Amino acid sequence: MNTILVQELARFNKLNHAICTNLRNIIMGFEGTILLSKDDEEASQQMFMGKIPDLWKPWSYPSLKPVGSYIKDLKERIAFF
């Protein structure tokens, strides 16, 4: 059980890092501090449409929820761990 928990926490840490980095880049791009990369622009458009960005999916768990519910569920999962 310990091994699985460590693996899941590593996966969630990678997902959390990917989300934070992506959101930080999007905010800085909207402020005009940096230029948005193609991936960041696509992620912002997907979030605007209520979808989970493809940029997060390699580290994410399977989910069909819209992005708002996905983030709420992610926060609950992290709090559980």
WOKA-V775101 format. One record per run of one state. SS is the DSSP state (~ for helix, > for strand, _ for the rest). FROM is the first residue (numbers start at 1). LEN is the number of residues. If there is no record, write none. Layout:
# WOKA-V775101
SS:FROM:LEN ; SS:FROM:LEN
This chain:
# WOKA-V775101
_:1:1 ; ~:2:30 ; _:32:6 ; ~:38:11 ; _:49:5 ; ~:54:4 ; _:58:9 ; ~:67:14 ; _:81:1
